[in-house]
Amino acid sequence: MTSVDGPLLTARHEVEHLFGQCILRLQVFELALKSIVAGHRVPGSWATFEDARTNRIAKVRRKTLGELVSEMMGSVLVPDVQNGQRAESDRDAEFACSVRIAFPAVEFARIETEHRELVALRNTLPLRMFPSTSASSKNLRRACDQHSAGRTGPGFRSPR
């Protein structure tokens, strides 16, 4: 081990630690989003409510973050113009409980764009951090050099 390997190894461990924290936070966000999407609307009759709720939770549990964001936009988060709309039903004695958060159209568009960017970042983050090509050591070395020099780049935050 050379004298350069020690600081690089330490910096690499710090980068991996921060990367792991980022992934864990994204997983917590995804679980919270699953809970919101699963529970925001459960239609059916009173007799079938529990089964419908259980089936809805099971269905949402299998969705990816991208699928959750797609479903959330327009159902949980809606532009203000959709506020107050309700679906008509041909059946009697039907129960539906839904929760919506209405935003002005400009704000809704911003939130939708940010969530889609988050999904894209989450899907590419592991590839950016640990590419499978031979350039991975160069990328990691550059990241470690930036960290060691006290500089921060995109996605890097000093732990101090």
C-alpha positions as CSV (number, residue, x, y, z in Angstrom):
1,M,0.0,0.0,0.0
2,T,1.4,3.3,-1.0
3,S,0.9,6.6,0.9
4,V,-1.6,7.7,-1.8
5,D,-3.8,4.6,-1.3
6,G,-4.6,5.4,2.3
7,P,-6.3,8.7,1.7
8,L,-8.0,7.4,-1.5
9,L,-9.3,4.3,0.4
10,T,-10.6,6.6,3.2
11,A,-12.2,8.9,0.7
12,R,-13.7,5.9,-1.2
13,H,-15.3,4.6,2.0
14,E,-16.7,8.0,2.8
15,V,-18.2,8.3,-0.7
16,E,-19.6,4.8,-0.4
17,H,-21.1,5.7,2.9
18,L,-22.8,8.8,1.6
19,F,-24.0,6.8,-1.4
20,G,-25.5,4.2,0.9
21,Q,-27.3,6.9,2.9
22,C,-28.7,8.4,-0.3
23,I,-30.0,5.0,-1.4
24,L,-31.6,4.4,2.0
25,R,-33.3,7.8,2.0
26,L,-34.7,7.0,-1.5
27,Q,-36.0,3.7,-0.2
28,V,-37.7,5.4,2.7
29,F,-39.3,7.9,0.3
30,E,-40.4,5.0,-1.9
31,L,-42.0,3.2,1.0
32,A,-43.8,6.4,2.1
33,L,-45.0,7.0,-1.4
34,K,-46.3,3.4,-1.6
35,S,-48.3,4.0,1.5
36,I,-49.8,7.2,0.2
37,V,-50.6,5.7,-3.2
38,A,-52.1,2.5,-1.7
39,G,-54.3,4.4,0.7
40,H,-55.4,7.5,-1.2
41,R,-58.3,5.8,-2.9
42,V,-60.0,2.5,-2.1
43,P,-63.3,2.1,-3.9
44,G,-65.9,-0.6,-3.4
45,S,-68.8,-1.6,-1.3
46,W,-68.7,-1.7,2.5
47,A,-68.8,-5.5,2.3
48,T,-65.7,-5.7,0.2
49,F,-63.8,-2.7,1.6
50,E,-61.2,-4.8,3.5
51,D,-60.6,-7.1,0.6
52,A,-60.3,-4.2,-1.8
53,R,-57.9,-2.4,0.6
54,T,-55.7,-5.6,1.0
55,N,-55.6,-6.1,-2.8
56,R,-54.7,-2.5,-3.4
57,I,-51.8,-2.6,-1.0
58,A,-50.5,-5.8,-2.5
59,K,-50.8,-4.3,-6.0
60,V,-49.0,-1.1,-5.0
61,R,-46.3,-3.0,-3.1
62,R,-45.0,-4.4,-6.5
63,K,-44.7,-1.1,-8.2
64,T,-41.4,0.6,-8.9
65,L,-40.7,4.2,-8.0
66,G,-41.3,5.3,-11.6
67,E,-44.7,3.6,-11.6
68,L,-45.6,5.1,-8.3
69,V,-44.8,8.6,-9.5
70,S,-46.8,8.1,-12.7
71,E,-49.8,6.9,-10.7
72,M,-49.5,9.6,-8.1
73,M,-49.5,12.4,-10.7
74,G,-53.1,13.1,-11.5
75,S,-54.6,11.0,-8.7
76,V,-53.0,12.1,-5.4
77,L,-51.4,15.2,-6.7
78,V,-53.6,17.1,-9.1
79,P,-53.8,20.4,-10.8
80,D,-56.3,22.7,-9.1
81,V,-58.7,22.4,-12.1
82,Q,-59.4,18.8,-11.2
83,N,-60.3,19.5,-7.6
84,G,-63.8,18.5,-6.7
85,Q,-64.3,16.1,-9.7
86,R,-65.8,12.8,-8.8
87,A,-66.4,9.6,-10.7
88,E,-70.1,8.7,-11.4
89,S,-71.2,5.2,-10.7
90,D,-74.0,3.0,-12.0
91,R,-74.1,1.0,-8.8
92,D,-75.9,1.8,-5.6
93,A,-74.4,2.0,-2.1
94,E,-70.9,2.3,-3.3
95,F,-68.2,3.7,-1.0
96,A,-65.1,5.6,-2.2
97,C,-62.7,7.6,0.0
98,S,-60.0,9.5,-1.7
99,V,-57.4,12.1,-0.7
100,R,-56.2,14.7,-3.2
101,I,-53.8,17.5,-2.9
102,A,-54.6,20.3,-5.4
103,F,-51.9,22.6,-6.6
104,P,-52.0,25.5,-9.0
105,A,-51.1,24.3,-12.5
106,V,-47.6,25.8,-12.5
107,E,-46.7,24.4,-9.1
108,F,-48.1,21.0,-10.2
109,A,-46.0,21.0,-13.3
110,R,-42.9,21.8,-11.2
111,I,-43.6,19.0,-8.7
112,E,-44.2,16.5,-11.5
113,T,-40.9,17.5,-13.2
114,E,-39.0,17.2,-10.0
115,H,-40.4,13.8,-9.2
116,R,-39.6,12.5,-12.7
117,E,-36.1,13.9,-12.4
118,L,-35.7,12.1,-9.0
119,V,-36.8,8.8,-10.6
120,A,-34.3,9.3,-13.5
121,L,-31.5,10.1,-11.0
122,R,-32.4,7.2,-8.8
123,N,-32.3,4.9,-11.8
124,T,-28.9,6.1,-13.0
125,L,-27.2,6.9,-9.7
126,P,-25.7,3.4,-9.1
127,L,-24.4,3.4,-12.7
128,R,-22.8,6.8,-12.2
129,M,-21.2,5.9,-8.9
130,F,-20.0,2.5,-9.9
131,P,-19.8,2.1,-13.7
132,S,-19.0,-1.3,-15.0
133,T,-16.4,-0.1,-17.5
134,S,-12.7,0.3,-16.9
135,A,-13.3,4.0,-16.3
136,S,-14.8,3.2,-12.9
137,S,-11.5,3.5,-11.1
138,K,-10.9,6.9,-12.8
139,N,-14.4,8.1,-11.8
140,L,-13.9,6.9,-8.3
141,R,-10.4,8.4,-8.1
142,R,-11.7,11.8,-9.4
143,A,-14.5,11.7,-6.8
144,C,-12.1,10.9,-4.0
145,D,-9.7,13.6,-5.2
146,Q,-12.6,16.1,-5.1
147,H,-13.6,15.0,-1.7
148,S,-10.0,15.0,-0.4
149,A,-9.5,18.5,-1.7
150,G,-12.5,19.7,0.3
151,R,-14.5,20.5,-2.9
152,T,-17.9,19.2,-3.5
153,G,-19.4,18.2,-6.9
154,P,-22.9,17.2,-7.9
155,G,-24.2,14.7,-5.5
156,F,-21.4,15.2,-2.9
157,R,-21.9,16.7,0.5
158,S,-19.2,17.1,3.0
159,P,-20.0,15.0,6.1
160,R,-18.6,17.8,8.3
